[in-house]
Amino acid sequence: MADLFQAPDYYNIDDLLSDEHKMVRDAARDWVKREVSPIIEDAAQKAEFPKSIVKGLAEIGAFGPYIPEEYGGAGLDQISYGLIMQEIERGDSGVRSTASVQSSLVMYPIWKYGSEEQRKKYLPKLASGEFMGCFGLTEPDYGSNPGGMLTNFKDKGDHYLLNGAKMWISNAPFADIAVVWAKNEEGRIHGLIVERGMEGFTTPETHNKWSLRASATGELIFNDVKIPKENLLPNKSGLGAPLGCLDSARFGIAWGAIGAAMDCYDTALRYAKERIQFDKPIAGYQLQQKKLAEMITEITKAQLLALRLGQLKNEGKATTAQISMAKRNNVDMAIKIAREARQILGGMGITGEYSIMRHMMNLESVITYEGTHDIHLLITGMDITGIAAFK
Ligand SMILES: Cc1cc2nc3c(=O)[nH]c(=O)nc-3n(C[C@H](O)[C@H](O)[C@H](O)COP(=O)(O)OP(=O)(O)OC[C@H]3O[C@@H](n4cnc5c(N)ncnc54)[C@H](O)[C@@H]3O)c2cc1C
């Protein structure tokens, strides 16, 4: 079905964006319409990551939007980064996941915590899509509580020896490199760059997902993997290091979720105006108008939240708790809109003719990864009361 998307902007938020923001956003929007919409349903049905779009993702600046140009990044500000994520997720959350992981979970830690040699070696290739990366934090027994991780490395003189396993890792099945979080002999968490082809390192794919089907997910298994010492990220250690990456990725998700919601709303609005039941368009019934009116209200609130967060992030002032609130609110908003929008389409809503059901299923992962909805509530709770309720 043709992509007829028209972005809602109920509060003229475009007036608050710079010309560069709008240029970057419109380039991403056009690219999604041209390159993602025609192929994404088929990729999702086949549960395949569409590798053909990697080059295009690099060209619209989706790999390292805010990484400096000297390392191959696009050198853009945080609002441009957010807008790119919004447009990509308007197409599909799985495609946005690939871009988020590459930018904020692989390029960001190499840029922020890596050596100059590591930056020069990996960042330009990651920015161009020549290298794809993944981020290994979650383990079978440690999801919401990654500090308990069991993956570990030992100092063997001229190299480290890495053992353990990660699961639920986006991009794992095809990634060329993995940024892996593991404990040293003193129990301190460090980041290590693991390269495909290292002996003892495998990445089995996770099958049978009903969500993010166009994104490849897998495990990372480390069985006595010899890691050269120069592959340790030298400039930050402790749980704060991976959590810093998550701040950046969650910020992108807060924007991305708006894209998925906008697509569901726009599709439902158009359908409701065209679909005739009992001799008039279903958009003319109060029950359907309530749904649509609430959707545009929630999208507008989410847009304003994301924009203000982007301003704070540009000023270096956005806190982890502020980012967490936006991730939780905006994903929750999007998933609710997807569910309501699907109902507006009646039976057609469950088919692949329309994007809504795919968004709805995708958002079930988005509300769980990068900190579950519950964990983000606990982060806000801790921030406002000063009391941690995680344990
Ligand atoms: C498709 C997909 C892609 C992913 N990609 C990546 C990736 O690239 N890299 C990576 O490292 N990870 C990735 N993840 C993992 C993701 O971050 C974890 O699934 C998530 O952190 C939750 O962990 P868990 O699944 O082990 O759930 P659990 O931590 O076991 O949580 C289960 C339930 O318990 C609740 N809960 C947990 N602790 C508390 C508490 N203290 N109080 C109240 N409730 C609590 C949770 O909210 C949740 O509802 C991905 C996950 C998915 C589904």
The ligand as an SDF file (V2000), in Angstrom:
LIG
                    3D

 53 58  0  0  0  0  0  0  0  0999 V2000
   13.9490   -7.2190   21.0740 C   0  0  0  0  0  0  0  0  0  0  0  0
   14.8990   -6.8730   22.1730 C   0  0  0  0  0  0  0  0  0  0  0  0
   16.1330   -6.3000   21.8870 C   0  0  0  0  0  0  0  0  0  0  0  0
   17.0500   -6.0410   22.9060 C   0  0  0  0  0  0  0  0  0  0  0  0
   18.2880   -5.5070   22.5940 N   0  0  0  0  0  0  0  0  0  0  0  0
   19.2370   -5.4330   23.5620 C   0  0  0  0  0  0  0  0  0  0  0  0
   20.5950   -5.0580   23.2340 C   0  0  0  0  0  0  0  0  0  0  0  0
   20.9020   -4.7450   22.0790 O   0  0  0  0  0  0  0  0  0  0  0  0
   21.5320   -5.0920   24.2130 N   0  0  0  0  0  0  0  0  0  0  0  0
   21.2440   -5.4360   25.5000 C   0  0  0  0  0  0  0  0  0  0  0  0
   22.1460   -5.4540   26.3370 O   0  0  0  0  0  0  0  0  0  0  0  0
   19.9610   -5.7690   25.8540 N   0  0  0  0  0  0  0  0  0  0  0  0
   18.9680   -5.7780   24.9200 C   0  0  0  0  0  0  0  0  0  0  0  0
   17.6690   -6.1400   25.2520 N   0  0  0  0  0  0  0  0  0  0  0  0
   17.3970   -6.5700   26.6100 C   0  0  0  0  0  0  0  0  0  0  0  0
   16.5010   -5.6240   27.3890 C   0  0  0  0  0  0  0  0  0  0  0  0
   17.1810   -4.4700   27.7290 O   0  0  0  0  0  0  0  0  0  0  0  0
   15.9540   -6.4090   28.5920 C   0  0  0  0  0  0  0  0  0  0  0  0
   14.9920   -7.3270   28.0870 O   0  0  0  0  0  0  0  0  0  0  0  0
   15.3340   -5.5180   29.6390 C   0  0  0  0  0  0  0  0  0  0  0  0
   16.3210   -4.7480   30.2920 O   0  0  0  0  0  0  0  0  0  0  0  0
   14.5410   -6.3040   30.6900 C   0  0  0  0  0  0  0  0  0  0  0  0
   15.2710   -7.3780   31.1640 O   0  0  0  0  0  0  0  0  0  0  0  0
   14.5970   -8.8280   31.2220 P   0  0  0  0  0  0  0  0  0  0  0  0
   14.0170   -9.1190   29.8910 O   0  0  0  0  0  0  0  0  0  0  0  0
   15.6290   -9.7610   31.7630 O   0  0  0  0  0  0  0  0  0  0  0  0
   13.3980   -8.6760   32.2270 O   0  0  0  0  0  0  0  0  0  0  0  0
   13.4620   -8.7440   33.8270 P   0  0  0  0  0  0  0  0  0  0  0  0
   14.5400   -7.8280   34.3400 O   0  0  0  0  0  0  0  0  0  0  0  0
   13.5070  -10.1650   34.2540 O   0  0  0  0  0  0  0  0  0  0  0  0
   12.0580   -8.1150   34.2050 O   0  0  0  0  0  0  0  0  0  0  0  0
   10.8470   -8.8620   34.1420 C   0  0  0  0  0  0  0  0  0  0  0  0
    9.7290   -8.0120   34.7430 C   0  0  0  0  0  0  0  0  0  0  0  0
   10.0440   -7.7020   36.1150 O   0  0  0  0  0  0  0  0  0  0  0  0
    9.9790   -6.3150   36.3190 C   0  0  0  0  0  0  0  0  0  0  0  0
   10.9740   -5.9100   37.3310 N   0  0  0  0  0  0  0  0  0  0  0  0
   12.3060   -6.1810   37.3210 C   0  0  0  0  0  0  0  0  0  0  0  0
   12.8990   -5.6400   38.4010 N   0  0  0  0  0  0  0  0  0  0  0  0
   11.9130   -5.0080   39.1020 C   0  0  0  0  0  0  0  0  0  0  0  0
   11.8980   -4.2420   40.3080 C   0  0  0  0  0  0  0  0  0  0  0  0
   13.0000   -3.9900   41.0020 N   0  0  0  0  0  0  0  0  0  0  0  0
   10.7040   -3.7540   40.7150 N   0  0  0  0  0  0  0  0  0  0  0  0
    9.5640   -3.9800   40.0160 C   0  0  0  0  0  0  0  0  0  0  0  0
    9.5180   -4.6940   38.8840 N   0  0  0  0  0  0  0  0  0  0  0  0
   10.6860   -5.1920   38.4260 C   0  0  0  0  0  0  0  0  0  0  0  0
   10.2820   -5.6830   34.9650 C   0  0  0  0  0  0  0  0  0  0  0  0
    9.7640   -4.3660   34.8720 O   0  0  0  0  0  0  0  0  0  0  0  0
    9.5890   -6.6660   34.0220 C   0  0  0  0  0  0  0  0  0  0  0  0
    8.2340   -6.3330   33.9130 O   0  0  0  0  0  0  0  0  0  0  0  0
   16.7100   -6.3410   24.2400 C   0  0  0  0  0  0  0  0  0  0  0  0
   15.4470   -6.8770   24.5270 C   0  0  0  0  0  0  0  0  0  0  0  0
   14.5500   -7.1450   23.5250 C   0  0  0  0  0  0  0  0  0  0  0  0
   13.2290   -7.7490   23.8620 C   0  0  0  0  0  0  0  0  0  0  0  0
  1  2  1  0
  2  3  1  0
  2 52  2  0
  3  4  2  0
  4  5  1  0
  4 50  1  0
  5  6  2  0
  6  7  1  0
  6 13  1  0
  7  8  2  0
  7  9  1  0
  9 10  1  0
 10 11  2  0
 10 12  1  0
 12 13  2  0
 13 14  1  0
 14 15  1  0
 14 50  1  0
 15 16  1  0
 16 17  1  0
 16 18  1  0
 18 19  1  0
 18 20  1  0
 20 21  1  0
 20 22  1  0
 22 23  1  0
 23 24  1  0
 24 25  2  0
 24 26  1  0
 24 27  1  0
 27 28  1  0
 28 29  2  0
 28 30  1  0
 28 31  1  0
 31 32  1  0
 32 33  1  0
 33 34  1  0
 33 48  1  0
 34 35  1  0
 35 36  1  0
 35 46  1  0
 36 37  1  0
 36 45  1  0
 37 38  2  0
 38 39  1  0
 39 40  1  0
 39 45  2  0
 40 41  1  0
 40 42  2  0
 42 43  1  0
 43 44  2  0
 44 45  1  0
 46 47  1  0
 46 48  1  0
 48 49  1  0
 50 51  2  0
 51 52  1  0
 52 53  1  0
M  END
$$$$
